[in-house]
Amino acid sequence: MRTGRAAARRERTREWLDGLRRDPFVVQTVRSTAAATISYVVALWLSSEPAPLTAPLTALLVVQVTLYSTLTTSLRRVNSVVVGVLIAIAFSVLVGLTWWSLALIILASLLVGRLVRVEEFIPEVAISAMLVLGVTQVAHTAWDRVLETLIGAVVGLLFNLVLAPPVWVDTAGDSIEDLARRMRRLLLDVAEEFGGAPPVERAAARLHEARRLDNDVAAVDGALRTAEESLRLNPRVKEGLLHRIVLRTGLDTLEICTVVLRVLTRTLTDLAKQRGGGELLPGPAALALRETSQHTADAFVSFAVLVTASGSEAAEAAESRLAGSLRAARSCRGRAAELLLALALREPGRWQLYGAMLAELDRILDELDPEHRGRRLMEELDRHTRERRERRRRLADRYRLGRGRQAA
């Protein structure tokens, strides 16, 4: 008994530690703390300042979750600090620190920061200039600040090069699968309503639940952006572009399906209002539509597993399940179409709602179809290839133009 409890506790502990290792916030906290501490120790050796806090501050702001964002952030931050220091040196030669010189240096720093395109670090240009201008030995402290900034940035870059950051594909994949499962549960709940007489309030609750899926899509999009950045410039990843496109197009497909789900729940709400508490559909039509929705709901999860599968065997199994769910859904959809057509002929005032339900389910089935997805993947790959060629062509043109000017 005690052995079983101890094993269960160890298993829970392992799961908890694994969850911490997969949490971007925890990884970011540990990496930033370590990089900032190392940069401070290095700055103590190389800088003449007794407390070179600029180095750990720079490392803290530079080290991001991914190598790509670390590299781009480092360049912009170093650029902003150096520009601010140079502005401060120029002002210190002409004027001291007064209220009007402070206003001028802030104005000049913000304007120059926009010109040198440091983006979110524009305020850092003004902050660096103010801090340097406010000290006594301006030139000496200014170059120490530049040195400390370079130390922090270099330590942050080396930290990510030596200890490569995690690849967040699995985390993004889990988020996509969780979204697909929530969509499946919602569609299954909607399917149960077809055969009953739901009050308008309950149908409207399904509509509000479908609208809340927008928040889930936004959260998954944030996780996917982190995963996309973790694939860029990462030495442990091969075919990073393909991974990014597969995940991004998969999320785009699910996002379209959430919109269609929202429209379907609105159609259900409108039908419930017209029925006034009565049965939405007669038995055979309700059963065919319910089975269509249930198979379509299963296809959501199979599609998400196919998109996030890490191996060929898992992908093949998911694709087989997806194909089976789609075949079953289309078969049930054919029966539902015949029954709803006969029902629309008897109740012509509601033919728009019956047709809308079929059209919305058709749209979902079309979006989840592997052939449709294959075409979408090829289009995205072609687009990225064209963009890459265009960037290379522009760089080559600039290089030839520069060589021509030097020759002249």
SULWOHU-V959033 format. One record per residue. PHI is phi in whole degrees, -180 to 180 (* if undefined). D_CENTER is the distance of its C-alpha to the mean C-alpha in whole Angstrom. Layout:
phi->PHI d_center->D_CENTER
phi->PHI d_center->D_CENTER
This chain:
phi->* d_center->45
phi->-66 d_center->44
phi->-63 d_center->43
phi->-65 d_center->40
phi->-66 d_center->39
phi->-64 d_center->39
phi->-65 d_center->37
phi->-65 d_center->35
phi->-65 d_center->34
phi->-64 d_center->33
phi->-65 d_center->31
phi->-64 d_center->29
phi->-65 d_center->29
phi->-62 d_center->27
phi->-64 d_center->25
phi->-66 d_center->24
phi->-65 d_center->24
phi->-64 d_center->22
phi->-64 d_center->19
phi->-66 d_center->20
phi->-66 d_center->19
phi->-95 d_center->16
phi->-88 d_center->15
phi->-58 d_center->12
phi->-65 d_center->15
phi->-65 d_center->18
phi->-63 d_center->17
phi->-62 d_center->16
phi->-63 d_center->19
phi->-66 d_center->22
phi->-66 d_center->21
phi->-65 d_center->21
phi->-62 d_center->24
phi->-65 d_center->26
phi->-64 d_center->25
phi->-64 d_center->27
phi->-66 d_center->30
phi->-63 d_center->30
phi->-65 d_center->30
phi->-67 d_center->33
phi->-64 d_center->35
phi->-65 d_center->35
phi->-66 d_center->35
phi->-62 d_center->38
phi->-77 d_center->40
phi->-100 d_center->39
phi->-100 d_center->39
phi->-85 d_center->43
phi->-71 d_center->41
phi->-70 d_center->42
phi->-135 d_center->38
phi->-77 d_center->36
phi->-77 d_center->33
phi->-65 d_center->31
phi->-63 d_center->30
phi->-66 d_center->28
phi->-63 d_center->27
phi->-65 d_center->25
phi->-62 d_center->24
phi->-63 d_center->23
phi->-83 d_center->21
phi->-83 d_center->20
phi->-69 d_center->19
phi->-113 d_center->15
phi->-68 d_center->13
phi->-117 d_center->13
phi->-66 d_center->16
phi->-62 d_center->15
phi->-68 d_center->14
phi->-63 d_center->17
phi->-63 d_center->19
phi->-66 d_center->18
phi->-67 d_center->18
phi->-61 d_center->21
phi->-61 d_center->23
phi->-68 d_center->22
phi->-71 d_center->23
phi->-61 d_center->27
phi->-60 d_center->27
phi->-66 d_center->27
phi->-68 d_center->29
phi->-62 d_center->32
phi->-62 d_center->32
phi->-63 d_center->33
phi->-65 d_center->35
phi->-62 d_center->37
phi->-63 d_center->37
phi->-64 d_center->39
phi->-62 d_center->41
phi->-63 d_center->42
phi->-71 d_center->43
phi->-67 d_center->45
phi->-68 d_center->47
phi->-96 d_center->48
phi->-137 d_center->48
phi->-93 d_center->47
phi->-95 d_center->45
phi->-130 d_center->46
phi->-67 d_center->44
phi->-78 d_center->44
phi->-70 d_center->43
phi->-64 d_center->40
phi->-63 d_center->40
phi->-65 d_center->40
phi->-70 d_center->38
phi->-66 d_center->35
phi->-61 d_center->35
phi->-64 d_center->36
phi->-65 d_center->33
phi->-67 d_center->30
phi->-68 d_center->32
phi->-67 d_center->32
phi->-60 d_center->28
phi->-71 d_center->27
phi->-68 d_center->29
phi->-86 d_center->28
phi->58 d_center->24
phi->-92 d_center->23
phi->56 d_center->20
phi->-70 d_center->19
phi->-98 d_center->22
phi->-58 d_center->25
phi->-60 d_center->26
phi->-66 d_center->27
phi->-62 d_center->29
phi->-67 d_center->31
phi->-64 d_center->31
phi->-62 d_center->32
phi->-63 d_center->35
phi->-65 d_center->36
phi->-64 d_center->36
phi->-71 d_center->38
phi->-66 d_center->41
phi->-83 d_center->41
phi->-92 d_center->43
phi->-78 d_center->46
phi->-92 d_center->46
phi->-63 d_center->44
phi->-61 d_center->44
phi->-62 d_center->44
phi->-67 d_center->41
phi->-61 d_center->39
phi->-72 d_center->39
phi->-63 d_center->38
phi->-66 d_center->35
phi->-62 d_center->34
phi->-61 d_center->35
phi->-63 d_center->33
phi->-63 d_center->30
phi->-64 d_center->30
phi->-62 d_center->31
phi->-61 d_center->28
phi->-68 d_center->25
phi->-65 d_center->27
phi->-63 d_center->27
phi->-62 d_center->23
phi->-66 d_center->23
phi->-63 d_center->26
phi->-60 d_center->24
phi->-79 d_center->21
phi->-75 d_center->23
phi->-75 d_center->25
phi->-108 d_center->23
phi->-57 d_center->20
phi->-67 d_center->17
phi->-65 d_center->15
phi->-97 d_center->13
phi->-92 d_center->10
phi->-65 d_center->11
phi->-63 d_center->13
phi->-64 d_center->11
phi->-65 d_center->8
phi->-62 d_center->11
phi->-61 d_center->13
phi->-65 d_center->10
phi->-65 d_center->10
phi->-66 d_center->14
phi->-63 d_center->14
phi->-62 d_center->13
phi->-63 d_center->16
phi->-68 d_center->18
phi->-66 d_center->18
phi->-65 d_center->19
phi->-62 d_center->21
phi->-61 d_center->23
phi->-64 d_center->23
phi->-67 d_center->25
phi->-65 d_center->27
phi->-64 d_center->28
phi->-64 d_center->29
phi->-61 d_center->31
phi->-67 d_center->33
phi->-73 d_center->34
phi->-61 d_center->35
phi->-94 d_center->38
phi->-119 d_center->39
phi->-128 d_center->40
phi->-69 d_center->37
phi->-67 d_center->38
phi->-60 d_center->36
phi->-63 d_center->34
phi->-71 d_center->33
phi->-64 d_center->31
phi->-66 d_center->30
phi->-64 d_center->28
phi->-63 d_center->26
phi->-63 d_center->25
phi->-65 d_center->24
phi->-65 d_center->22
phi->-66 d_center->21
phi->-66 d_center->20
phi->-70 d_center->18
phi->-62 d_center->15
phi->-59 d_center->14
phi->-65 d_center->13
phi->-65 d_center->11
phi->-62 d_center->9
phi->-63 d_center->8
phi->-66 d_center->7
phi->-66 d_center->6
phi->-62 d_center->3
phi->-63 d_center->3
phi->-64 d_center->4
phi->-71 d_center->3
phi->-62 d_center->3
phi->-63 d_center->6
phi->-65 d_center->7
phi->-63 d_center->7
phi->-68 d_center->9
phi->-68 d_center->11
phi->-85 d_center->12
phi->-80 d_center->14
phi->57 d_center->17
phi->-97 d_center->17
phi->-66 d_center->21
phi->-89 d_center->20
phi->-116 d_center->18
phi->-111 d_center->20
phi->58 d_center->19
phi->-63 d_center->15
phi->-62 d_center->15
phi->-64 d_center->16
phi->-60 d_center->13
phi->-62 d_center->11
phi->-68 d_center->12
phi->-61 d_center->13
phi->-67 d_center->10
phi->-65 d_center->9
phi->-67 d_center->12
phi->-64 d_center->12
phi->-66 d_center->10
phi->-59 d_center->11
phi->-63 d_center->15
phi->-65 d_center->14
phi->-65 d_center->13
phi->-62 d_center->16
phi->-66 d_center->18
phi->-65 d_center->17
phi->-64 d_center->19
phi->-66 d_center->21
phi->-60 d_center->22
phi->-63 d_center->22
phi->-66 d_center->25
phi->-63 d_center->26
phi->-68 d_center->27
phi->-68 d_center->28
phi->-62 d_center->31
phi->-61 d_center->32
phi->-64 d_center->32
phi->-64 d_center->34
phi->-66 d_center->36
phi->-65 d_center->37
phi->-64 d_center->38
phi->-68 d_center->41
phi->-73 d_center->42
phi->62 d_center->42
phi->92 d_center->42
phi->-85 d_center->44
phi->-66 d_center->42
phi->-68 d_center->39
phi->-139 d_center->41
phi->-66 d_center->44
phi->-50 d_center->43
phi->-61 d_center->43
phi->-65 d_center->40
phi->-63 d_center->38
phi->-66 d_center->38
phi->-63 d_center->37
phi->-70 d_center->34
phi->-66 d_center->33
phi->-65 d_center->34
phi->-60 d_center->32
phi->-67 d_center->29
phi->-66 d_center->29
phi->-66 d_center->29
phi->-66 d_center->26
phi->-63 d_center->24
phi->-64 d_center->25
phi->-65 d_center->23
phi->-57 d_center->20
phi->-68 d_center->20
phi->-61 d_center->21
phi->-65 d_center->19
phi->-64 d_center->16
phi->-65 d_center->18
phi->-63 d_center->19
phi->-67 d_center->15
phi->-99 d_center->14
phi->-63 d_center->18
phi->-94 d_center->19
phi->-127 d_center->22
phi->-68 d_center->24
phi->-65 d_center->26
phi->-64 d_center->24
phi->-65 d_center->22
phi->-65 d_center->26
phi->-64 d_center->26
phi->-66 d_center->23
phi->-66 d_center->24
phi->-66 d_center->28
phi->-64 d_center->27
phi->-63 d_center->25
phi->-61 d_center->28
phi->-64 d_center->30
phi->-64 d_center->28
phi->-68 d_center->28
phi->-62 d_center->32
phi->-65 d_center->33
phi->-65 d_center->31
phi->-69 d_center->32
phi->-64 d_center->36
phi->-66 d_center->36
phi->-64 d_center->34
phi->-62 d_center->37
phi->-66 d_center->40
phi->-63 d_center->38
phi->-64 d_center->38
phi->-63 d_center->42
phi->-68 d_center->42
phi->-70 d_center->40
phi->-64 d_center->42
phi->-63 d_center->46
phi->-68 d_center->44
phi->-66 d_center->43
phi->-67 d_center->47
phi->-80 d_center->48
phi->-126 d_center->46
phi->-62 d_center->45
phi->-70 d_center->44
phi->-117 d_center->41
phi->-63 d_center->40
phi->-64 d_center->37
phi->-70 d_center->36
phi->-64 d_center->36
phi->-65 d_center->35
phi->-64 d_center->32
phi->-62 d_center->31
phi->-65 d_center->32
phi->-63 d_center->30
phi->-69 d_center->27
phi->-67 d_center->27
phi->-61 d_center->28
phi->-63 d_center->25
phi->-64 d_center->23
phi->-63 d_center->25
phi->-67 d_center->25
phi->-67 d_center->21
phi->-84 d_center->21
phi->-64 d_center->24
phi->-60 d_center->23
phi->-66 d_center->25
phi->-62 d_center->23
phi->-66 d_center->20
phi->-61 d_center->22
phi->-64 d_center->23
phi->-65 d_center->19
phi->-63 d_center->18
phi->-64 d_center->21
phi->-63 d_center->21
phi->-68 d_center->17
phi->-63 d_center->19
phi->-64 d_center->22
phi->-65 d_center->20
phi->-64 d_center->18
phi->-64 d_center->22
phi->-63 d_center->24
phi->-64 d_center->21
phi->-65 d_center->22
phi->-63 d_center->26
phi->-65 d_center->26
phi->-63 d_center->24
phi->-64 d_center->27
phi->-64 d_center->30
phi->-65 d_center->29
phi->-64 d_center->29
phi->-66 d_center->32
phi->-64 d_center->34
phi->-65 d_center->33
phi->-64 d_center->35
phi->-65 d_center->38
phi->-65 d_center->38
phi->-64 d_center->38
phi->-64 d_center->41
phi->-65 d_center->43
phi->-67 d_center->43
phi->-65 d_center->44
phi->-68 d_center->47
phi->-71 d_center->48
